[in-house]
Amino acid sequence: MEDEAGAPPRAVRRPRPSTAERRAEILRAAARTFAAKGYRTGSLADVAEQVGMTHAGVLHHFGSKEQLLVAVLEHRDREDVRDLEGQHIPGGLELFRHLVRTARANTRRRGIVQGYSVLVGESVTAEHPARDWVTHRFTVLRGEIADAVQALDARVPRDAAERAASAVIGVMDGLQVQWLLDDDAVDLPDATAFAIEAVLAATLAGAGAPRPLGDVPDA
């Protein structure tokens, strides 16, 4: 087809997506890739193919596969609270309900859970690129959970609330590993709820609660 002057029409050039749009596309593709293939098997080439880029193009935006995974996890965290008031993790009892809902949601995104578990495990090694992110995440989460414990009962000492927070995080991450290895043996949301309720019950009962283990001596 020609225009009125008899010349062929010019091709309409689509505007190039902005850097933010490009990063968002890569994040969505990475989340799909890690969810479908797992973190180890899913490659940057898989991600690049979905967004019409080269492997080097993905690295230009995120630097490394580990940094891309961290960005995917941060995106997941934002999505988890998107519909909550203030788009922030709630406090008090609702925080613990939120953790159980998160465990339930995680059963539908196995690859992301796998990537998170691998990242956390590897981050204990020296100079791992995600070490600071994982450390900061645990610090913030411990504080938020400890605040939620004290919101349930202000008489709980801060050290006891923080001990409970560490236990909740440890149990949740440990249950995820067990579930990844054998999801028939572990009902992730049910076991998560049970563990959180057990930690809360012991913490809220206070120092006067029975201690079945007593003082455990050194081996």
Secondary structure as UniProt FT lines:
FT   TURN            4..5
FT   HELIX           19..37
FT   TURN            39..41
FT   HELIX           44..50
FT   TURN            51..52
FT   HELIX           55..62
FT   HELIX           65..80
FT   TURN            81..83
FT   HELIX           85..87
FT   HELIX           92..106
FT   TURN            107..108
FT   HELIX           110..122
FT   TURN            123..124
FT   TURN            126..127
FT   TURN            129..130
FT   HELIX           131..152
FT   TURN            154..155
FT   HELIX           158..181
FT   TURN            183..185
FT   HELIX           188..205
FT   TURN            207..208
FT   TURN            212..213
//
